[in-house]
Amino acid sequence: MNCLECDKGPSIYDIRHNFVADAVYELPFGRGKSFLNSSGAIDKVAGGWQISSIGLWHTGHPLTVGMDPTKNNIDPTLFNNSAFTQSFSGFPYSYFLANGDDRDSQRPDLIPGVPLILHNQPRAGNGAVPYINPAAFQAPPVDPNGGFLRFGNEPNGVIRALDSWQVDFALTKQTRLTERTTLEFAVQAFNIFNHVQLGDPGNLTLAYQPTATNLQALTPGGGFGQITSTVNFNNNNDNKASPNTGTGLPRQLQFMVRVKF
């Protein structure tokens, strides 16, 4: 990208706000504690219990809507250029850019006063509707030959994906077997409230499809702005692979036994 003004903004990996809190509480039962303060069998059963929890919340990734000026056929009568009798996709990409540089990519204009986000809409699953409002964008103005006069004014990272949060919980029991040996047992619950953590929209590209009444019209393709995955399957993260345990997944229960010596 050689349009430096177009690309100013946060990195796709920018998580602007991140909050993590953890707590550990040793239950007051067993030898040396407030309740059931006894040794022997009572301490083996009632003592050594501990509960712990970790809660996390973070904001979503920055998102930038793009536009594809070479995706559709264009009505040749819209512009004063005989070359438009051919498929629009047959043009070199640089033909349509303000600087003629094929290393750049075009970006749409924002339409003032139109919300970027569609609030109170279903955002995932079957029959999903867009999270991003395609009506908030239009193509930059064009000259009589169909070339863009400038780059679009949409800032980089102007939209934020949904926030994400979850709470993990663990119940742990430590039992001393000998002077040097301890048996530890734990039940761990990841995302104990089974909170759905939606990821980023998969398709962020609008197609340029001008009409006689609107030479700046953009058309959303299939799935534009829709969220169909959870956060751990985002394309916009720095994981080498999607994790199979822990953050971003449905509720998971895990049992653990460990001998410490």
C-alpha positions, 0 to 999 in steps of 0.5 A: 500500500503506497497510499499512506494516508489510507493506511493510517490507523490501528493494526489488525491485531490491536486489542485496545482494552484488555482486562483480566482478574483472578481470585483464589480462596482456600476454604476454611475447613480441616486442620488449622482452619475455622471449621472441622479443625481436626486431624485424621480422616476428617482432615483428609476429607474436609481439608485442602479445598480451594476454589479459584477463578479467572475472568477476562474481557477485551475489545474486538479487532479493528476492521476495515471495509474494502471495495473491489472495483473489478468484480462486476460487469459495468454498463458501457453506456455509463461512461465515455469510454469504448473500452467499457464494452468489455467486461469491467474485470478485464481492465488492469487494476491500476486503471481505476486508481487515482495514482495508477499504481497497481500496488494500492487498493481502493477503499470506499467513502463513508456516507455521513450520518449513516451508522456503521453498525447494525445494532439489535440484529442477530449476528451469527448462525443460520440466517445471519444478517450483517453486523456491518451496515453496507449502506454506510459506504459508497465508492469515491467519485469517478471521472467521465471515463470511469476512473476514480478521482481519489482514494476513499476516505474510510479510515483504517480500522474504523469499525471494531469487532464485538467485545469478548469475555468469559469466566473460568472456574476451578475447584481443587483438593490437595491431600497430603499422603506422606510427609513428602507426597501430596495428591492434587485433584481438580475440576476445571471449567472453562467458560463456565457460563457458556457465553458465546464469543463471536469472532470477526465478520468473514467478508469485508469487501463491497463490489463496485456496481454503478448505476445510471442514477448512482455512479458510486453504488457499492453492492454487498456480496454474500455474507458481507459483514456477517459473523459466523465464527467464534473468536478463536477461529478469527482470521485476524489473530496471531495464533498459529492454530485455533486452540482446542481448550480454553478461551473462546470455546463453548463451556468445557470441563476438565478433570485433573489428578497430580501427584506432587513429591 
